[in-house]
Amino acid sequence: MTLVDTPATTTPGGPALAQERRLVTAIPGPRSQELIARKAQAVAAGVGHTLPISVVAAGGGVVVDADGNSLIDLGSGIAVTGVGNSAPRVVDAVAAQLNAFTHTCFTVSPYEGYVAVAEKLNELTPGDHEKRSALFNSGAEAVENAIKIARHYTKKQAVVAFDHAYHGRTNLTMGLTAKNIPYKSGFGPFAPEVYRAPLSYPFRDGGLDGREAAARAILQIEKQVGVENLAAIIIEPIQGEGGFIVPATGFLAALVEWANKNGVVFIADEVQTGFARTGAWFASEHEGIVPDVIVTAKGIAGGLPLSAVTGRAEIMDSAMAGGLGGTYAGSPLACAAALATIETYEQDGLVERAKEIGSVLIGRLNALRTADPRIGDVRGRGAMVAIELVDPATGAPDAALTNAVAKFAHEQGVILLTCGTYGNVIRFLPPLTISDELLIEGLGVIAEGLKQA
C-alpha cells in the first residue's frame, strides 16, 4: 500500500489529494457506518450501493471517505468520470455558468450551451452525413427517445434488442434490458413490441464467427418479428452490464448492412462505451460502422446529468416540434460541463490514454489468466476491460468467486464493480486520469483476492 512520495492531484475548492491507497480504518469506518445507517432510514431500499462508504472527496484515481480512507477507483461511477472527478475545466465552466443562470428550460427560451453541445456531438459521432442531436438527462431517457424517434420515422412499432443487453430501468428500457434480477422482476408489465435476438458472445459461442452469429440473429428477426414490422434494432457495441461482451468481428457490420438494406434504424447504445472509454471516441469506430442513431450519456459531462440522441438529420427531424424535450433536458450547467469535458478529452490526450490503460489491463490480466484457470476470459477495449470467472472444470459461471474477489477488493481499499447476466464478470472502468502506479497496485489487490478466494 502506497503511503509516501506519491503524486497529488488538485481538487478545486480543497486540498490536493494524494494519489495513494490508504486505509485508516476498516471499510466501512465509523463515520461511513453512520451515513449508511441514515440511508437505511431515509432512502428507499431499492436504491442499493456497492461500497458502504461516505465519500467526501475524489480526484485523479482515488476516492476519499469520511474516515480518511483513500480508495483506488476502478469504477469511475460506472464509466461517468472519465476525465476524473472535479476535473478543473469542468469545475470552472460549471461555476461560470452557475453565476450566469441555472435554468430557463431550453424549450422555453434557448441558450448557446445546448446548441454548442449538439454541434460537437454532430461533429464527433461516426459518419460524415448531416446530423441532428437532442439532449436529455439520463441514458435510459435518451434510449426511450431514440426508440420513439425511430418509430415515428419508420411508421413501424417493433424493436429488437439483444441477449445480455442493458438499456435502463424505465418501463420501455426494462423491456429492452435482458437481466431479470434486479432490474425487471416484479416491475411489469413492460412496453409491447419489444423482441430479443441472440448476441455474438465469442467466449460462449463455440467458435461461431461474427458473420455467422449475425446470420443467426437476422434469421430469428425475420422469422419471429418480420422486417415489415421492425422500426429499429438497438445494441451496445460492447455490452456493459451484460458482461463487457465484445461481439466477434463482422457481427455489427453485418447487422448494419442488413438494417440499411431493409429500412430498419440501427441504434448504437454508446452510453457506457462512448467518449474515449474504449480508446476511440465511440466503440462503433473499432468495427468501422456508422449507426443511424447513437445514444450517449455517462462520460459526456464530467459527472453532471446529461444524455443525448444524435442521428441522421432526416430521422431526427421527423418528430414534430414539441415532440422531444423535457424540463431539465440539456440543462445549462450540464451543457457547460459537457463542453469542458470534451475539451479535456481533446487537450489532455485522453483517447490515447484509454489505449495505454487498456494495454496495462489486458497485459496484467492475461498474465493472471495464464496462471489461474478460473479466469475463463479476458476481454474489452481501452479502459473498458473485464474478466469472466468460471469453474475451470466445466466453464460454468462462478458468481460466488466473483463476489468474493470484489468483497476482498473493497475491504482492501479498491473500488471494483461486477456485472454479467450470470454475475460472474469483474469489470475495470478506471478514470482516464489514473496513474499506472495506482492501476497496477489495484490489479495487485485483485490478484491477491483471487489467491485468498
VENCORFEN-V25698 format. One record per residue. N is the residue number from 0. SS is DSSP state (2 for helix, 1 for strand, 0 for the rest). OMEGA is omega in degrees with one decimal (none if undefined). D_CENTER is the distance of its C-alpha to the mean C-alpha in Angstrom with 2 decimals. Layout:
N | SS | OMEGA | D_CENTER
N | SS | OMEGA | D_CENTER
This chain:
0 | 0 | -178.3 | 28.86
1 | 0 | -179.0 | 29.17
2 | 0 | -175.1 | 31.48
3 | 0 | 174.8 | 33.22
4 | 0 | 178.8 | 33.15
5 | 0 | 176.8 | 29.40
6 | 0 | 179.7 | 27.94
7 | 1 | 174.5 | 26.91
8 | 1 | -178.5 | 24.51
9 | 1 | 173.9 | 25.80
10 | 0 | -178.0 | 24.22
11 | 0 | 179.6 | 25.61
12 | 0 | -177.8 | 28.07
13 | 0 | -178.0 | 28.47
14 | 0 | 175.8 | 29.57
15 | 1 | 177.4 | 27.94
16 | 1 | 175.2 | 25.64
17 | 1 | -178.8 | 26.85
18 | 0 | -175.5 | 24.21
19 | 0 | 168.3 | 25.27
20 | 0 | -174.6 | 24.63
21 | 1 | 177.5 | 27.36
22 | 0 | 176.9 | 28.40
23 | 0 | 178.5 | 31.09
24 | 0 | 167.2 | 30.96
25 | 0 | 175.3 | 29.59
26 | 0 | 3.4 | 26.05
27 | 0 | 173.9 | 26.28
28 | 0 | -174.8 | 29.13
29 | 2 | -180.0 | 31.57
30 | 2 | 175.8 | 30.00
31 | 2 | 178.3 | 26.59
32 | 2 | 178.0 | 28.49
33 | 2 | -179.8 | 30.13
34 | 2 | -179.5 | 26.93
35 | 2 | 176.0 | 25.66
36 | 2 | 176.8 | 29.10
37 | 2 | 178.2 | 28.90
38 | 2 | -178.2 | 25.48
39 | 2 | -178.6 | 27.13
40 | 2 | -172.7 | 29.86
41 | 2 | -172.2 | 27.95
42 | 0 | 178.9 | 24.48
43 | 0 | -175.5 | 24.08
44 | 0 | -180.0 | 23.74
45 | 0 | 176.2 | 20.82
46 | 0 | -175.2 | 18.63
47 | 0 | 173.3 | 18.03
48 | 0 | -179.3 | 17.00
49 | 0 | 178.6 | 16.14
50 | 0 | -179.8 | 18.61
51 | 0 | -179.1 | 21.85
52 | 0 | 176.2 | 22.06
53 | 0 | -173.9 | 22.87
54 | 1 | 177.2 | 21.06
55 | 1 | 179.7 | 23.42
56 | 1 | 177.4 | 22.04
57 | 1 | 177.1 | 19.28
58 | 1 | -178.5 | 19.12
59 | 0 | 178.6 | 18.84
60 | 0 | -176.9 | 17.55
61 | 1 | 172.4 | 19.07
62 | 1 | -177.0 | 19.00
63 | 1 | -179.2 | 22.53
64 | 1 | -174.1 | 23.76
65 | 0 | 179.0 | 26.93
66 | 0 | 179.2 | 28.96
67 | 0 | 176.1 | 28.43
68 | 0 | 177.7 | 26.19
69 | 1 | -174.3 | 23.82
70 | 1 | 173.5 | 20.81
71 | 1 | -175.3 | 18.82
72 | 1 | 175.0 | 15.15
73 | 0 | -178.1 | 13.03
74 | 0 | 179.6 | 10.01
75 | 2 | -178.5 | 9.56
76 | 2 | -173.3 | 9.19
77 | 2 | 172.6 | 5.88
78 | 2 | -179.2 | 4.89
79 | 0 | -172.5 | 7.07
80 | 0 | 178.7 | 10.34
81 | 0 | 178.9 | 10.22
82 | 0 | -178.0 | 13.81
83 | 0 | 175.7 | 14.73
84 | 0 | 176.7 | 15.92
85 | 0 | 177.7 | 18.80
86 | 0 | -171.6 | 18.76
87 | 2 | -179.7 | 22.37
88 | 2 | -179.3 | 22.00
89 | 2 | -179.9 | 19.57
90 | 2 | -178.9 | 21.98
91 | 2 | -178.9 | 24.96
92 | 2 | -179.9 | 23.69
93 | 2 | 178.8 | 22.77
94 | 2 | 178.9 | 26.12
95 | 2 | 178.7 | 28.01
96 | 2 | 179.0 | 26.52
97 | 2 | -179.7 | 27.23
98 | 2 | 178.7 | 30.82
99 | 2 | 172.9 | 31.12
100 | 0 | -177.3 | 29.77
101 | 0 | -173.4 | 26.92
102 | 0 | 166.4 | 27.05
103 | 0 | -166.5 | 29.11
104 | 0 | -174.8 | 26.90
105 | 0 | -179.3 | 26.26
106 | 0 | 172.2 | 27.89
107 | 0 | 179.0 | 30.97
108 | 0 | -171.9 | 31.42
109 | 0 | 178.0 | 28.99
110 | 0 | -170.7 | 28.13
111 | 2 | -175.4 | 27.29
112 | 2 | 179.6 | 23.85
113 | 2 | -178.7 | 22.32
114 | 2 | -178.8 | 24.23
115 | 2 | 176.7 | 23.29
116 | 2 | 178.5 | 19.52
117 | 2 | 179.0 | 20.22
118 | 2 | 179.5 | 22.40
119 | 2 | 178.3 | 19.88
120 | 2 | 178.4 | 17.26
121 | 2 | 180.0 | 20.17
122 | 2 | -170.4 | 21.13
123 | 2 | -175.7 | 17.91
124 | 0 | -175.3 | 16.54
125 | 0 | 175.9 | 18.29
126 | 0 | 179.7 | 21.86
127 | 0 | 176.7 | 24.94
128 | 0 | 177.2 | 25.77
129 | 0 | -174.7 | 26.27
130 | 1 | 170.4 | 23.18
131 | 1 | 176.7 | 22.54
132 | 1 | 171.6 | 19.63
133 | 1 | -174.8 | 19.34
134 | 1 | -179.5 | 17.37
135 | 1 | -172.7 | 16.19
136 | 0 | -173.9 | 14.74
137 | 0 | 177.4 | 11.61
138 | 2 | -179.8 | 9.16
139 | 2 | 179.2 | 11.68
140 | 2 | 178.3 | 14.51
141 | 2 | 177.4 | 13.52
142 | 2 | 179.1 | 13.22
143 | 2 | -178.7 | 16.60
144 | 2 | 175.7 | 18.09
145 | 2 | 177.6 | 17.14
146 | 2 | -179.9 | 18.95
147 | 2 | -179.8 | 21.71
148 | 2 | -179.9 | 22.31
149 | 2 | 178.7 | 22.46
150 | 2 | -179.2 | 24.93
151 | 2 | -177.9 | 27.01
152 | 2 | -174.9 | 27.21
153 | 2 | -174.0 | 28.16
154 | 0 | 176.3 | 30.22
155 | 0 | -170.8 | 28.80
156 | 0 | -171.0 | 26.86
157 | 1 | 177.8 | 25.30
158 | 1 | 177.5 | 21.61
159 | 1 | 169.5 | 20.37
160 | 1 | -171.4 | 17.05
161 | 1 | 175.6 | 16.76
162 | 0 | 176.8 | 17.24
163 | 0 | -176.3 | 14.44
164 | 0 | 166.2 | 12.22
165 | 0 | -179.5 | 9.99
166 | 0 | 176.6 | 10.17
167 | 0 | -174.3 | 11.07
168 | 0 | 171.0 | 14.13
169 | 0 | -172.7 | 16.63
170 | 2 | 180.0 | 19.56
171 | 2 | -175.7 | 18.72
172 | 2 | 170.5 | 15.07
173 | 2 | 177.3 | 16.41
174 | 2 | 178.1 | 18.72
175 | 2 | -178.8 | 16.08
176 | 0 | -175.3 | 14.21
177 | 0 | -169.6 | 16.12
178 | 0 | -176.1 | 16.15
179 | 0 | -178.1 | 19.09
180 | 0 | 11.2 | 19.02
181 | 0 | -165.0 | 17.71
182 | 0 | -169.8 | 16.14
183 | 0 | -169.8 | 19.20
184 | 0 | 176.4 | 22.39
185 | 0 | -175.2 | 25.06
186 | 0 | -177.2 | 23.19
187 | 0 | 4.1 | 24.71
188 | 0 | -177.2 | 26.25
189 | 0 | -179.5 | 23.34
190 | 0 | -178.6 | 23.52
191 | 0 | 175.7 | 25.80
192 | 0 | 173.2 | 25.60
193 | 1 | -176.0 | 22.28
194 | 1 | -176.1 | 22.69
195 | 1 | 179.0 | 20.93
196 | 1 | -179.7 | 21.50
197 | 0 | 179.7 | 21.21
198 | 0 | 165.7 | 18.43
199 | 0 | -177.2 | 19.25
200 | 0 | -168.7 | 18.57
201 | 2 | -177.7 | 20.67
202 | 2 | -175.4 | 21.12
203 | 2 | -176.5 | 22.60
204 | 0 | 177.8 | 24.05
205 | 0 | 176.1 | 27.35
206 | 0 | 178.9 | 27.37
207 | 0 | 179.1 | 26.46
208 | 0 | -172.9 | 25.52
209 | 2 | -178.9 | 23.07
210 | 2 | 178.1 | 25.85
211 | 2 | 178.5 | 27.33
212 | 2 | 177.8 | 24.13
213 | 2 | 178.6 | 23.72
214 | 2 | 176.9 | 27.39
215 | 2 | -180.0 | 26.96
216 | 2 | -177.6 | 24.18
217 | 2 | 178.2 | 26.21
218 | 2 | 179.3 | 29.37
219 | 2 | 179.1 | 27.89
220 | 2 | -177.7 | 26.56
221 | 2 | -175.4 | 29.95
222 | 2 | -174.1 | 31.98
223 | 2 | -179.2 | 30.11
224 | 0 | -179.1 | 28.76
225 | 0 | -179.6 | 30.74
226 | 2 | -177.0 | 29.80
227 | 2 | -179.4 | 32.14
228 | 2 | -165.4 | 29.97
229 | 1 | 176.7 | 26.48
230 | 1 | -171.4 | 24.71
231 | 1 | 162.5 | 21.31
232 | 1 | -178.9 | 19.10
233 | 1 | -176.4 | 15.34
234 | 1 | 169.9 | 13.07
235 | 0 | -179.8 | 9.71
236 | 0 | 164.0 | 11.20
237 | 1 | -175.6 | 9.54
238 | 0 | -179.3 | 8.72
239 | 0 | -178.2 | 6.01
240 | 0 | -179.0 | 8.10
241 | 0 | 175.8 | 11.03
242 | 0 | 179.8 | 11.44
243 | 0 | -178.5 | 9.80
244 | 0 | 176.7 | 12.69
245 | 1 | -179.4 | 13.78
246 | 0 | 177.6 | 16.43
247 | 0 | -179.7 | 19.86
248 | 0 | 179.4 | 21.00
249 | 0 | -177.7 | 22.51
250 | 2 | -177.9 | 20.71
251 | 2 | -179.8 | 18.55
252 | 2 | 179.4 | 21.52
253 | 2 | 177.6 | 23.88
254 | 2 | 179.0 | 21.89
255 | 2 | 179.1 | 21.79
256 | 2 | -179.8 | 25.50
257 | 2 | -179.4 | 26.39
258 | 2 | 179.6 | 24.56
259 | 2 | -178.9 | 26.29
260 | 2 | -172.2 | 29.58
261 | 0 | 176.3 | 29.44
262 | 0 | 178.4 | 28.27
263 | 0 | -179.9 | 24.94
264 | 1 | 177.8 | 22.02
265 | 1 | -178.3 | 19.13
266 | 1 | 173.9 | 15.78
267 | 1 | 175.5 | 12.68
268 | 1 | -179.2 | 9.49
269 | 0 | -179.7 | 7.39
270 | 0 | -178.8 | 5.14
271 | 0 | -175.4 | 1.95
272 | 0 | -170.9 | 5.40
273 | 0 | 174.9 | 7.46
274 | 0 | 167.4 | 9.86
275 | 0 | -172.5 | 11.18
276 | 0 | -173.8 | 8.47
277 | 0 | -176.6 | 10.39
278 | 0 | 170.2 | 13.73
279 | 0 | 178.3 | 14.07
280 | 0 | 179.8 | 13.15
281 | 0 | -178.3 | 11.54
282 | 2 | 177.8 | 11.18
283 | 2 | -176.7 | 13.93
284 | 2 | -179.5 | 16.27
285 | 2 | -179.1 | 16.53
286 | 2 | 178.5 | 18.17
287 | 0 | -178.5 | 20.16
288 | 0 | 176.3 | 19.21
289 | 0 | 179.2 | 19.53
290 | 0 | 172.0 | 17.87
291 | 0 | -177.6 | 19.98
292 | 1 | 175.5 | 17.14
293 | 1 | 176.7 | 13.60
294 | 1 | 178.3 | 11.21
295 | 1 | 176.3 | 9.10
296 | 0 | 175.5 | 8.00
297 | 2 | -169.2 | 6.10
298 | 2 | -171.8 | 7.57
299 | 2 | -174.9 | 10.53
300 | 0 | 172.0 | 12.90
301 | 0 | 178.0 | 13.00
302 | 0 | 175.4 | 12.36
303 | 0 | -175.9 | 14.33
304 | 0 | 177.7 | 13.42
305 | 0 | 173.9 | 13.15
306 | 1 | -176.1 | 11.85
307 | 1 | 167.5 | 13.74
308 | 1 | 179.6 | 15.28
309 | 1 | -177.6 | 17.01
310 | 1 | 178.7 | 19.52
311 | 1 | -173.7 | 23.04
312 | 2 | -176.6 | 25.56
313 | 2 | 176.9 | 27.65
314 | 2 | -176.2 | 24.86
315 | 2 | -178.0 | 23.48
316 | 0 | -177.0 | 27.07
317 | 0 | -179.9 | 28.19
318 | 0 | -179.6 | 27.29
319 | 0 | 176.0 | 30.21
320 | 0 | -176.5 | 30.37
321 | 0 | -178.9 | 29.06
322 | 0 | 179.6 | 26.95
323 | 0 | 176.1 | 23.67
324 | 0 | -178.2 | 22.79
325 | 0 | -174.0 | 22.76
326 | 0 | -176.7 | 24.41
327 | 0 | -174.1 | 21.59
328 | 0 | -178.2 | 19.58
329 | 0 | -176.7 | 19.17
330 | 0 | -179.3 | 20.93
331 | 2 | -179.1 | 22.96
332 | 2 | -179.8 | 21.35
333 | 2 | 178.8 | 17.73
334 | 2 | 176.2 | 19.11
335 | 2 | 178.2 | 20.97
336 | 2 | -177.8 | 17.94
337 | 2 | 179.9 | 16.03
338 | 2 | 177.4 | 19.14
339 | 2 | 177.9 | 19.50
340 | 2 | 178.2 | 15.93
341 | 2 | 177.5 | 16.56
342 | 2 | 179.8 | 19.92
343 | 2 | 175.5 | 18.58
344 | 2 | -175.5 | 16.37
345 | 2 | -172.9 | 19.55
346 | 2 | -177.1 | 22.24
347 | 0 | 175.4 | 20.84
348 | 0 | -172.2 | 19.95
349 | 2 | 173.0 | 16.34
350 | 2 | 177.4 | 15.56
351 | 2 | 179.2 | 18.40
352 | 2 | 177.1 | 17.42
353 | 2 | 177.4 | 14.15
354 | 2 | 179.4 | 16.65
355 | 2 | 177.5 | 18.91
356 | 2 | 178.7 | 16.46
357 | 2 | 178.7 | 15.72
358 | 2 | 178.0 | 19.49
359 | 2 | -177.9 | 20.01
360 | 2 | -176.5 | 17.46
361 | 2 | -179.4 | 18.72
362 | 2 | -177.4 | 22.28
363 | 2 | -177.4 | 22.42
364 | 2 | 175.4 | 20.65
365 | 2 | 175.6 | 22.88
366 | 2 | 175.8 | 25.82
367 | 2 | -178.4 | 24.98
368 | 2 | 179.3 | 24.66
369 | 2 | -176.7 | 28.11
370 | 2 | -173.4 | 29.63
371 | 0 | -177.3 | 27.90
372 | 0 | 176.0 | 27.95
373 | 0 | 172.7 | 25.73
374 | 1 | -175.6 | 22.78
375 | 1 | -174.9 | 22.80
376 | 1 | 169.3 | 20.09
377 | 1 | -175.2 | 18.12
378 | 1 | 177.8 | 15.51
379 | 1 | 178.1 | 12.66
380 | 1 | 177.7 | 12.80
381 | 0 | -178.2 | 12.95
382 | 0 | 176.8 | 11.10
383 | 1 | -170.5 | 8.85
384 | 1 | -178.8 | 11.72
385 | 1 | 168.0 | 12.99
386 | 1 | 176.0 | 16.46
387 | 1 | -176.1 | 17.83
388 | 1 | -171.7 | 20.82
389 | 1 | 166.3 | 23.81
390 | 0 | -174.3 | 27.50
391 | 0 | -178.6 | 29.05
392 | 0 | -173.3 | 32.02
393 | 0 | -174.4 | 30.37
394 | 0 | -179.9 | 26.76
395 | 0 | 179.1 | 25.88
396 | 1 | -179.1 | 22.58
397 | 0 | 180.0 | 23.30
398 | 2 | -178.6 | 21.29
399 | 2 | 177.4 | 24.02
400 | 2 | 179.7 | 23.72
401 | 2 | -179.7 | 19.95
402 | 2 | 179.9 | 20.55
403 | 2 | 179.1 | 23.50
404 | 2 | 178.8 | 21.73
405 | 2 | 179.4 | 18.97
406 | 2 | 177.8 | 21.86
407 | 2 | -179.4 | 23.81
408 | 2 | -179.8 | 21.08
409 | 2 | -180.0 | 20.70
410 | 2 | -178.1 | 24.49
411 | 0 | 173.8 | 24.72
412 | 0 | 176.0 | 22.46
413 | 1 | 176.6 | 19.13
414 | 1 | -173.8 | 15.88
415 | 0 | -177.6 | 14.34
416 | 1 | 172.9 | 11.91
417 | 1 | 178.0 | 12.89
418 | 1 | 177.6 | 11.62
419 | 0 | 177.5 | 13.34
420 | 0 | -176.8 | 15.74
421 | 0 | 177.6 | 18.51
422 | 0 | -173.7 | 16.99
423 | 0 | -178.3 | 17.93
424 | 1 | 171.7 | 14.92
425 | 1 | -176.3 | 14.11
426 | 1 | -178.5 | 10.87
427 | 1 | -177.5 | 11.10
428 | 0 | -176.7 | 8.66
429 | 0 | 170.1 | 11.58
430 | 0 | -177.9 | 12.06
431 | 0 | 176.9 | 13.64
432 | 0 | -179.2 | 16.76
433 | 0 | 176.6 | 17.47
434 | 0 | 175.3 | 20.85
435 | 2 | -178.2 | 21.68
436 | 2 | 178.7 | 24.02
437 | 2 | -179.0 | 21.55
438 | 2 | -179.2 | 19.12
439 | 2 | 177.1 | 22.14
440 | 2 | 177.8 | 23.44
441 | 2 | 177.7 | 20.33
442 | 2 | 176.1 | 20.51
443 | 2 | 176.5 | 24.16
444 | 2 | 178.4 | 23.49
445 | 2 | 178.2 | 21.41
446 | 2 | 178.2 | 24.35
447 | 2 | 177.7 | 26.77
448 | 2 | 176.2 | 24.88
449 | 2 | 178.2 | 25.29
450 | 2 | -177.0 | 28.97
451 | 2 | -177.6 | 29.46
452 | 0 | none | 28.04
